[in-house]
Structure formats: structure tokens, C-alpha cells
Amino acid sequence: MPRIDKFEDLKIWQDARVFCQDIFRITNYDNFSKDFRLKDQIKASSGSIMDNISEGFERDGNKEFVQFLSIAKGSCGESRSQLYRALDYSYITQNEFEILQQKTIELSKELKGFIQYLKNTEMRGNKYK
């Protein structure tokens, strides 16, 4: 794995950012934009994915990074659940739901894999050097 000096270089953070942008786009749809509670919830949970990845990275240690990646994974599941509500309320189409649902599944798998990598690697982060 090449050296990563900033969280913006992490593919998983980049993927989470794209997902967050997708959520922002759909929450601007007419009916969705008027459901302030669900709109705010899904924007917060999708943003939490990328934010927790970055916060964990900045902690400089694997143990804390794993903890924040776990929180990000939970936010990913929360976003997926909220997508079901958006579909059930007819705020998004079935096709949009399936595309975004698949993104959450992929993000969750990436997060799980990254967590496993950090738990098993000999490298322990900057604070252990």
C-alpha cells in the first residue's frame, strides 16, 4: 500500500464524498426538499461517513482510526435505511434507489476491509513511530 499522507488521498474517503454529493443532489428534488427531517437526517448520515473517515485518519493511530471507521460504517447503514424511506415516500425512483443502495453496500464492504487491514497490519500509525 503506498504511503498516504492526507485523508483526501484515501479512495474510501473519495468514494464517501461522491456518495454524499449524490445524496445532496436527490435531497434537492421538490418533494424530498420539503421533508426537512428526512432530508436533514440523510444529509447528516451521508456526511458522517466521510467525516468519520477523515477524523479517524487525523487521530494518527490505528486503534482510534478503526473506531471511527466503525462509526462511518454505521452511518453508511443508516443512510441505506433512509434511502428505503425516500423510496417508500416516492422521493426517488426505484432505479435511483438501487444505484445509491449499491453504493452504500460497496462503501460498507470497503470500510469493513479497511478495518480488517488496520487491525492486522504491523504499522500502527504516526503516533507509534
C-alpha positions in Angstrom: 0.0 0.0 0.0 1.5 3.4 -1.0 2.1 5.9 1.7 -1.0 8.1 2.4 -0.2 11.5 3.9 -3.7 13.0 4.0 -7.2 11.6 4.2 -8.1 13.1 0.8 -5.8 10.5 -0.8 -7.9 7.7 0.6 -10.1 6.1 -2.1 -12.7 5.2 0.6 -12.9 8.9 1.6 -13.2 9.9 -2.1 -16.0 7.3 -2.6 -17.8 8.6 0.5 -17.6 12.1 -0.8 -19.2 11.2 -4.1 -22.0 9.4 -2.2 -22.5 12.5 -0.1 -22.7 14.6 -3.3 -25.3 12.1 -4.7 -27.4 12.5 -1.6 -27.2 16.2 -1.7 -28.5 16.1 -5.3 -31.5 13.9 -4.6 -32.5 15.9 -1.5 -32.9 18.9 -3.7 -35.8 17.2 -5.5 -39.1 19.1 -5.0 -40.9 16.7 -2.6 -37.8 15.5 -0.9 -36.6 19.0 -0.2 -39.8 19.8 1.7 -39.4 16.8 4.0 -36.9 18.7 6.3 -36.5 15.9 8.9 -35.6 13.1 6.4 -33.6 15.5 4.2 -31.5 16.6 7.2 -31.1 13.1 8.5 -29.9 11.6 5.3 -27.6 14.5 4.6 -26.1 14.2 8.1 -25.6 10.4 7.9 -24.0 10.5 4.5 -21.8 13.3 5.6 -20.9 11.4 8.7 -19.3 8.7 6.6 -16.7 10.9 5.0 -16.3 13.0 8.2 -15.6 10.0 10.4 -13.1 8.6 7.9 -11.2 11.9 8.0 -11.4 12.3 11.7 -10.1 8.8 12.3 -7.3 9.3 9.9 -6.2 12.5 11.7 -6.0 10.7 15.0 -2.7 9.2 13.8 -3.3 5.8 15.4 -4.9 2.6 14.1 -7.0 1.8 17.2 -8.8 5.2 17.1 -8.9 5.0 13.2 -10.7 1.7 13.4 -13.2 3.1 15.9 -14.0 6.0 13.6 -14.2 3.7 10.6 -16.7 1.6 12.5 -18.8 4.7 13.2 -18.6 5.6 9.4 -19.8 2.0 8.6 -22.8 2.5 11.0 -23.6 5.8 9.2 -23.4 4.0 5.9 -26.1 1.6 7.1 -28.2 4.5 8.5 -28.0 6.2 5.1 -29.1 3.0 3.3 -32.1 2.7 5.7 -33.0 6.3 5.0 -32.9 5.6 1.2 -35.6 3.0 1.7 -37.8 5.7 3.3 -37.1 8.0 0.4 -38.1 5.3 -2.0 -41.2 4.4 0.1 -42.2 8.1 0.1 -41.7 8.3 -3.7 -39.0 10.9 -3.3 -36.7 8.9 -5.5 -37.2 6.3 -8.3 -36.5 2.6 -8.0 -33.5 3.0 -10.3 -32.0 5.8 -8.2 -32.6 3.8 -5.1 -30.8 0.7 -6.5 -27.8 2.8 -7.6 -27.5 4.5 -4.3 -28.2 1.4 -2.3 -25.4 -0.4 -4.2 -23.0 2.5 -3.4 -23.8 2.1 0.4 -23.2 -1.7 0.1 -19.8 -1.1 -1.6 -18.8 1.6 0.9 -19.7 -0.7 3.7 -17.6 -3.5 2.2 -14.7 -1.1 1.7 -14.9 0.1 5.3 -15.0 -3.5 6.6 -12.0 -4.4 4.5 -10.1 -1.3 5.7 -10.9 -2.0 9.3 -9.6 -5.6 8.9 -6.4 -4.3 7.2 -5.7 -1.8 10.1 -6.4 -4.5 12.7 -3.9 -6.9 11.1 -1.1 -4.6 9.9 2.2 -4.2 11.7 2.1 -0.4 11.0 0.4 1.4 13.9 0.1 5.0 12.7 2.3 8.1 13.1 2.0 8.3 16.9 3.7 4.8 17.3 6.8 5.7 15.2 
